[in-house]
Amino acid sequence: QVQLVESGGGLVQAGGSLRLSCAASGRTASMGWFRQAPGKEREFVAANSWSGGIIYAAYYADSVKGRFTISRDNAKNTVYLQMNSLKPEDTAVYYCAAGSSTMELRSHPPYWGQGTQVTVSS
């Protein structure tokens, strides 16, 4: 069982930046982020996968490409989401997720964090 703990959410003005962190209690091959806005379904945001300590793939939703960057610190089992040029439509609860592969993570991730609120004011 892998436990995920997110941090770093908050309130920011449009155009600002935030960095989310997600610390895992164990190693998983793929970690990433989803978000859920009020009244909407949870959606994929970003994920990366690695092997042998090397990140070999990163994936982004079209809506965040060029603005968000996912990264990982292997020594800390922690994944980060750097969010720049934030827009009001980025407002959501952001959830960290983990799985044994990117395919699993994007379809049915077995591990979820508790979520952290990101609010972008206009």
C-alpha positions as CSV (number, residue, x, y, z in Angstrom):
1,Q,0.0,0.0,0.0
2,V,1.4,3.4,-1.0
3,Q,0.3,6.5,0.8
4,L,0.4,9.9,-1.0
5,V,0.5,13.2,0.8
6,E,0.0,16.4,-1.2
7,S,0.9,20.0,-0.2
8,G,1.4,23.4,-1.8
9,G,-2.1,24.4,-2.8
10,G,-3.5,27.9,-2.1
11,L,-4.9,31.1,-3.5
12,V,-3.1,32.9,-6.3
13,Q,-4.0,35.6,-8.7
14,A,-4.3,34.9,-12.4
15,G,-0.9,34.8,-14.1
16,G,0.8,33.7,-10.9
17,S,2.5,30.4,-10.0
18,L,2.2,27.6,-7.5
19,R,4.1,24.4,-6.9
20,L,2.4,21.3,-5.6
21,S,4.3,18.5,-4.0
22,C,3.3,14.9,-3.4
23,A,5.3,12.6,-1.2
24,A,4.9,8.8,-1.6
25,S,5.5,6.3,1.2
26,G,7.0,3.9,-1.4
27,R,8.3,3.7,-4.9
28,T,6.0,3.5,-7.8
29,A,6.8,3.5,-11.5
30,S,4.4,6.4,-12.4
31,M,3.1,9.3,-10.5
32,G,1.0,12.2,-11.6
33,W,-1.8,14.7,-11.0
34,F,-5.5,14.9,-11.6
35,R,-7.9,17.8,-10.8
36,Q,-11.6,18.2,-10.2
37,A,-13.3,21.5,-10.5
38,P,-16.8,22.1,-8.9
39,G,-19.5,20.4,-10.9
40,K,-17.0,18.7,-13.2
41,E,-15.5,15.3,-13.5
42,R,-12.0,14.6,-12.3
43,E,-9.5,15.0,-15.2
44,F,-6.0,14.1,-15.9
45,V,-3.4,16.9,-15.7
46,A,0.1,15.4,-15.9
47,A,2.2,12.3,-15.2
48,N,5.7,11.0,-15.5
49,S,7.2,7.5,-15.5
50,W,10.7,6.4,-14.8
51,S,12.9,3.4,-14.6
52,G,16.3,2.9,-13.1
53,G,16.0,6.4,-11.5
54,I,15.6,8.1,-14.9
55,I,12.4,9.9,-16.0
56,Y,11.8,8.6,-19.5
57,A,8.4,10.0,-20.3
58,A,6.1,12.9,-19.2
59,Y,2.6,13.5,-20.3
60,Y,0.4,16.6,-20.1
61,A,-3.2,17.5,-20.7
62,D,-3.5,19.9,-23.6
63,S,-5.0,22.5,-21.4
64,V,-1.8,22.8,-19.3
65,K,1.0,22.1,-21.9
66,G,3.6,24.9,-21.8
67,R,2.4,26.1,-18.4
68,F,2.7,23.2,-16.0
69,T,5.8,21.0,-15.5
70,I,5.9,17.7,-13.7
71,S,9.2,16.6,-12.0
72,R,10.4,14.1,-9.5
73,D,13.0,13.8,-6.7
74,N,13.8,10.1,-6.6
75,A,15.6,10.3,-3.3
76,K,12.5,11.7,-1.6
77,N,9.9,9.7,-3.5
78,T,8.3,13.0,-4.3
79,V,6.7,14.4,-7.4
80,Y,6.1,18.1,-8.1
81,L,3.8,20.0,-10.3
82,Q,5.1,23.5,-11.1
83,M,2.1,25.6,-12.3
84,N,2.9,28.9,-14.1
85,S,0.6,31.4,-15.9
86,L,-2.3,30.2,-13.8
87,K,-5.8,30.9,-15.1
88,P,-9.1,31.0,-13.2
89,E,-10.1,27.8,-15.0
90,D,-7.3,26.0,-13.3
91,T,-9.2,26.4,-10.0
92,A,-9.8,22.8,-8.7
93,V,-8.9,20.3,-6.1
94,Y,-5.7,18.7,-7.3
95,Y,-5.1,15.1,-6.5
96,C,-1.8,13.2,-6.6
97,A,-2.0,9.6,-8.0
98,A,0.4,6.7,-8.4
99,G,0.5,3.4,-10.3
100,S,2.7,0.7,-11.7
101,S,2.6,2.3,-15.2
102,T,1.4,5.4,-16.9
103,M,-1.4,3.5,-18.6
104,E,-2.7,2.3,-15.2
105,L,-2.3,5.7,-13.7
106,R,-4.2,7.4,-16.4
107,S,-7.0,4.9,-16.4
108,H,-7.4,3.5,-12.9
109,P,-4.8,4.7,-10.5
110,P,-4.7,2.4,-7.4
111,Y,-3.3,5.1,-5.1
112,W,-4.7,8.6,-4.5
113,G,-3.8,11.5,-2.2
114,Q,-6.3,13.4,-0.2
115,G,-6.3,16.4,-2.5
116,T,-5.2,20.0,-2.2
117,Q,-7.2,23.1,-3.2
118,V,-5.9,25.5,-5.8
119,T,-7.9,28.7,-6.3
120,V,-7.0,31.2,-9.0
121,S,-8.6,34.6,-8.8
122,S,-9.2,36.8,-11.8
